Amino acid sequence: MSDRKLKIKRPRRRYTDQFDIDSIGFFTLDRNGRIIKATSSGAKLLGVKLDNLLNQPFSDFIAADFQEPFNVHCKQVLEHQIRQGCDLKLKNDDQKPLYVQIESKAIVIQAENDAYIQTTVTNISDRKQAEDALCNALEKSQQRAKEVSALLEGSRAVLQYRDFKDSAIAIFDSCKNLIGATAGYVALLTKDGLENQLLHLDSGGLSCTVDPSLPMPIRGLREKAYRTRKTVFENNFAQSDYVDLLPPGHVRLNNLLFAPLVINAKAVGLLGLANKPGGFTENDARIATGFGEFAAVALFNSQTLESLEHSEQRFRSVVESAIDAIITVDGRGKIMFWNRQAELMFGYTSDDVLGQPAAIIMPERFRKAHIKKLSQAVSTGISNFTGKTIELVGLKKDGREFPLELSLAKWETGEGVFFTAIIRDITARKQAEQALQEARFELEHQVAKRTAELARANEELRHRIHECELAESALRESEQKYSTLVEDALIGVYIAQDGKIAFANDKFSKIYGYSKEELIGMESLKLVHPEDRERVREMRVKRLGGQKVPSEYEIRGLKKNGATIWVMRSYSLINYKGKPAISGIVADMTKRRLAEDALRKSDKELRILSNQLLSAEEKERKRIARELHDGIGQALSAIKFSVENSLRDLDLHRKSLDLNPLQTVIPLIQKTIEEVRRIVKDLRPSILDDLGILATIAWFCREFQSVYSSVRIEKRIDITEDDIPPPLKIIIYRVLQEALNNVAKHSRADQVYLAMHKKPKGIELLVKDNGRGFDLEKTISLNPSRRGFGLASMRERAELSGARFDIDSQIGKGTTIRVSWKL
């Protein structure tokens, strides 16, 4: 019997030993999951002695979070009676987790009407660790891919957007999404380094009632990021001391991270993130640092581009608002730059001339010499014109030539040699010089004529003529000073923004006596005389508001030493550093003002002298007329009367006397008396002094029609004698006398309309004929020696009396003369 039992136990032991593998355990569980049978390897997996396993629930050895899956597994095995598997985690006192895979099948015993669960437990901890490691590696790889993708998005934003704000928003969004923060902002450091200037804010959907105008001082965690130039974060922000620095109404911050924007070893802004679930990590700080560097590069690029744009705007504002033409040509003589004033001066647009030879703006006779000198300057580097101001002749698009003044500068770049010319149209100055010369000639001629007619004038008159010559000399001297001032004028250029000077050149500084450093940031009104400041302030407000104001005007300025100067200002609106500004050109006009005052004084003295000459002439005429009338006229009348009486006496007592010779004397005496009367009337009609101007006009018209019977005069006098001041009566008579003499001599008219009216503020004389007329411009442009003195005499007499003298004449349509006096 014992041998038989031994034989039975041996195969059973061999069978049992075959299943005692360390990594695999075998269990038999009842319907309720209690252990009925187990192998030693199974007990080892569970960490319990084999004897202590029996009748123990298998679930007692399973981790709490895996017990429910185990119960479901057992239920399904019993219900479906098919083999099923399940992964579980066992309880283990060691730190290392123990994972197993179980496979179970149901064993039904019909006789006992019962069922068991036969379970195989396999240790899969190593495989599970490998799978976890693989999952972690995959997760890290995916995270790295997300980081790389986000960094690529950030780098694309640096290159894609021109404006820094757009780049910053794109970089911020990529960084926030990658790290997992829910809120944040991008801010830049103010110029004074004391505050943050908010550029972009993402509150994460939370309400924020903080006044946006409140300052964001550099303190707390922000200050640490700026000072260290490193990324910093605080995950327990709500319990930190930093929370006390937040203003009321600020979004609740659980955690906070700041990454500085560093340019040239200086933190100039912050990229801030907040409220990340679970808090920030060192890896988040590393990622945020990278995005901060991207933002710093974008900011540097934007600032560089903005600086270049501002430089170009400043250059263009200067050349486009310049009052002179500015042209640049290359070494081949091709036009490379052409400003607005050049378009106005020559008539060509930029599109017309860019790339064209500069010779198109000069007359044909000068072009060969220009090409030769240009070639010499390029090959030798020497030009006789560089740095000098010369006078040349220019050619407009319509073929007209005009005088110009040119200053030339030479400069070189890697692209070659270039020449820039500043050109000024001096047509007006040349015309003024010519007009002044003609006026001087006319004045000399008039003075000579008056001197010849009034040779017997007293020493006082000669003294006044001498003063006139001195005044003329002073006029020439003033003209010379003014010409020198124009040629040597300095032009200042500046830009004003928000009422303060933002840019000034050296010439502007020299005009006002300040250094450029003193001018920058100075209130521009400080350079204006106090009495003119309100006017300048009003024009500035209107100009910035888009209203129409003069683009050029003269005002008084104040130099640094308190001296008052006169300046000419020219303005244009520009956009400077993203804000409206005024670009101005200032020329010191003080010397010109002084010269103009001297010219006005000289002109006034000449007018006074001419008026005195005319007055002296009229007095002399009146004296001669009175002497002829009272002296010679009466003497002749007495002679005629005596001769006539003698002839009557002789005729009564004559015997053989021949009285015919005496009788022939009487007509001669009568003719002489009439001639004397005519001379007296021409010098000064006595009727003017006796009866007044209205009677004189009527008498003169009768006399004129008696001589020129073919000319009919129509008169309309709407004025009384008392309405005409006595000094003006002789002036009116002389103008009317000269006008009708011109009608008789030149017009070939058969009708004249003469009118005198009283107006609300003066009187008006009108003389109009229907003659052949003449070319007024051509007549005025004639040399004074050929033009005659009729028109000039009338104009001079009228204007010296304070009248406005107008003449209108057209060939074939007659002539109209209108003289108006204000009373």
Order of alpha helices (4+ residues) and beta strands (2+ residues): alpha-beta-beta-alpha-alpha-beta-beta-beta-alpha-alpha-beta-beta-alpha-beta-beta-beta-alpha-beta-beta-alpha-alpha-alpha-beta-beta-beta-alpha-alpha-beta-beta-alpha-alpha-alpha-beta-beta-beta-alpha-alpha-alpha-alpha-alpha-beta-alpha-beta-beta-alpha-alpha-alpha-beta-beta
